[in-house]
Structures are given as structure tokens and as C-alpha cells.
């Protein structure tokens, strides 16, 4: 009976602590700081109770049982969702941990489920270990049980679909970056291509500088161009970042004049006239139609050449694919590597999100052959509910994916992969330049036909000049012409 009382009393403490933590989030305290507050209140209370002789064996058991119950909820949710942490099952499991419901309510609205999970399991487990140590109980065997549960949760965590198939997220560049661009910004550009002489002109006034956006794979090209032509662009961008930080604002773009998003958002920004020049692969038909609805026309100026490449795991014996075999794989007609002279192994053909530059290019490769449904996984968005995301490449046995050569090889977008030849020809700077590689695409600079700003045309002319082509080639793309 005393154990039940201690369990209920403990859950009441957790409830009060989580109310305080939830109030902190409501008052704009960060999720992690609120979690620390909940932890300090709960553990501090039980350390104080132990010192006063009011927390004994039943209290310690209540903490252990709480940790076990909450861990069982989370493990069951992970098992039911196949390891998907952001699933409806996990939302339900964390919501069922009643003592922490106020904190869960606020954190679920802000998408901080990983913080909530750490609190729900970590706080009672920590209290259990603290009371075990303070009570001079045998710590090792008891700690081993908690560590085993932690290991099980961790195993699920690192193998959840969002972690495996969600791509390469970095915590900077306002969430747009999927590769490390340190050294490629206009303000830390030691990796950017530079001329060995002064350019023919520079844009002196900030108000005259065309605003730039693009796919992240193109960012090193136009960042190098801006650093060459835009006077004091490094100072302008650093000053803007400082102003944003001081004002407490977190703009969704990651630069004032030189930023990158992705092909989808970049073309949308171009159509809405938020940017002047957009660097990417060619727009999709839907993006052209979107511009037409706004009374605009997207003009695409080729400024360089790039190879569209296919890659697989290094242990795959297949070294080359034909165009017909590529279409067979992504249409679902070819499903096993043994059909291509490889292992008796199922082909896992990954795709890219719709309207991305890679997906638009892949659909052009497929021509009239329909593509099969992409591999996907589900996530739960606090505002939009269940969303099905396209699974990005993961180096599982039998996996094959596609991308642009520069993104893959120069920016190391995928590690430990083998790039395949197409029709027996490998994608190299030479085969891209002479056009012998079968799937060579244009790197384009797009603008609206209605945009008559004088420096828009001058920037385009620079990119097509010998100096501009030198920057494009030094960056790692193919220049126009042979």
C-alpha cells in the first residue's frame, strides 16, 4: 500500500514539475531548458526527501517502476511504427505518460518529441539511480537494467526511418543545408573559386546587387561569383546576421543577398520576385505553370554543364548501367541485381522529392516511362498531421540512387558510394565537357522575363564570359562548349 502511495505521489510531483516546464515553454524558454528545469525540480525534491528520511525503498521502487512503464510505452510505439520515432504511435505513447502530459502538450506543438522522450524516461530513471546510490544499494546490477533499456531505445532511435532516410540535416543555414558548407560562404570563402586578377566591373551599391538563391549544390558557384562582383558582400551578410540576432528574429532565409534554399523553394521565391537570379537545374512544368499564373515567364540561361549520375554501394559488382536498364529499375520492371549481372539481391531504388532538381531531371531521363512509387516513410507534423516523405538514399544492401556529380563527389553528399558508368562511360570533367557522357544537363541561371534591373543582365554576361566560365570550372562544374 505504501508503494502505491509513493507511486501516485511521485506522479503528482512529475505533474507539477511538468506544469512548470510547460509554463516555461509558453513563456519562450527553450525546450531543452524546460526539460532541465523539470529534471532539477523532480530530482531535487527527492534528494531533499531522502535527506529528511521520507524517501525509502518504496520511493526508489516507484521511480524504477515509473521508468519501466514509460520505457515500455516508448518501446512498444517504436516497435509498432517500425522504429519511426515521429509516428502517431509515439505521440500516443508519450501522451499516455500522464504525469508529463502538460509538458508533452507544449512540446508536441513545437515538434520537440525527442526532448519529451528524454524527460519521460530520464527523470524517473535518474531518481531511481540517485536513490540507489544514496541508499547505498547495489548500484551495478540495477544500473545495468536501466542501461539495457537505454540501449534498446537508442537502437530504435538510430534506426528509425527518419534518421535513415531523411537525408543529411545540419543544424545551421536555417535548416536548408544538407551538407557542410563551411568555407563556401561569402564571409568565410576560403574554398570558393577566385580569379587571379580584378574583374571587369564590380557592383558598388548594395541596392544594385541582384538577390541570389538556388539549389544548395549550386551555392559554391554563385557565392564565388558574388564574392568576385559584389563590393563588401561579406560585411553586408555578416552585418545582416548580426542585426537578425540582436532583434531576436530568425528569418527563414539564410542570407540577405546571397542565400540558398532548394530547387522547389528557390523557384517559388523567383516567381514571387523575392530574388532576382535563381541557380539550379531547369524548372519543372509545374513551376513554369505557377509562373504563368502570376503573369510571369521564367527564362533559363545555361551557364555550365553538369553530369546526372547514378550510384550504389561499393560492394555491388555492377559497374555500369544502360539508359534502358535505368528506366527498367525505376519503373519497377527490373527488380533484382542478378538481372544486370550482379548479386541475387533485391534492388532498392531510391528517388528524390517531387519538384527537386534531381527528380525533375530523372523524369526527363525516364521520358514517357512512368516511375514506380518511391520508397517513403511517415512523419507526424504538429500542424499538418501525418505526412509521407520520400525516403532519401541509405546505404543498405542493394541500394541505388541518383544525384548530380558535383553534389555527390565535390561536396561529399554521400559517403562510401560507387558512381556507376552509364552506357559504359564514366562521368568525368572531360566526358562532361565533350558531351560523351550520356546524361549531361545544363546548370542554369534563371530569371523572370519581366525583370529589367540593369545588373541582372550584367551578372549573366559575366557568368558567360571567360572569367565567369573560369569560376564555374574551378568550382567543379563543366564550362559551356568543348
HELIX and SHEET records of a PDB file:
HELIX    1   1 UNK A    2  UNK A   26  1                                  25    
HELIX    2   2 UNK A   31  UNK A   51  1                                  21    
HELIX    3   3 UNK A   57  UNK A   80  1                                  24    
HELIX    4   4 UNK A   88  UNK A   96  1                                   9    
HELIX    5   5 UNK A   98  UNK A  100  5                                   3    
HELIX    6   6 UNK A  101  UNK A  110  1                                  10    
HELIX    7   7 UNK A  113  UNK A  134  1                                  22    
HELIX    8   8 UNK A  139  UNK A  158  1                                  20    
HELIX    9   9 UNK A  161  UNK A  165  1                                   5    
HELIX   10  10 UNK A  173  UNK A  175  5                                   3    
HELIX   11  11 UNK A  206  UNK A  208  5                                   3    
HELIX   12  12 UNK A  216  UNK A  218  5                                   3    
HELIX   13  13 UNK A  219  UNK A  229  1                                  11    
HELIX   14  14 UNK A  233  UNK A  247  1                                  15    
HELIX   15  15 UNK A  263  UNK A  271  1                                   9    
HELIX   16  16 UNK A  285  UNK A  293  1                                   9    
HELIX   17  17 UNK A  323  UNK A  331  1                                   9    
HELIX   18  18 UNK A  337  UNK A  340  5                                   4    
HELIX   19  19 UNK A  357  UNK A  366  1                                  10    
HELIX   20  20 UNK A  405  UNK A  405  1                                   1    
HELIX   21  21 UNK A  406  UNK A  410  3                                   5    
HELIX   22  22 UNK A  429  UNK A  434  1                                   6    
HELIX   23  23 UNK A  454  UNK A  464  1                                  11    
HELIX   24  24 UNK A  466  UNK A  475  1                                  10    
SHEET    1   A 6 UNK A 212  UNK A 214  0                                        
SHEET    2   A 6 UNK A 277  UNK A 280  1                                        
SHEET    3   A 6 UNK A 440  UNK A 448 -1                                        
SHEET    4   A 6 UNK A 298  UNK A 313 -1                                        
SHEET    5   A 6 UNK A 399  UNK A 404 -1                                        
SHEET    6   A 6 UNK A 348  UNK A 349  1                                        
SHEET    1   B 5 UNK A 212  UNK A 214  0                                        
SHEET    2   B 5 UNK A 277  UNK A 280  1                                        
SHEET    3   B 5 UNK A 440  UNK A 448 -1                                        
SHEET    4   B 5 UNK A 298  UNK A 313 -1                                        
SHEET    5   B 5 UNK A 417  UNK A 419 -1                                        
SHEET    1   C 2 UNK A 320  UNK A 321  0                                        
SHEET    2   C 2 UNK A 421  UNK A 422  1                                        
SHEET    1   D 2 UNK A 376  UNK A 381  0                                        
SHEET    2   D 2 UNK A 385  UNK A 390 -1                                        
END                                                                             
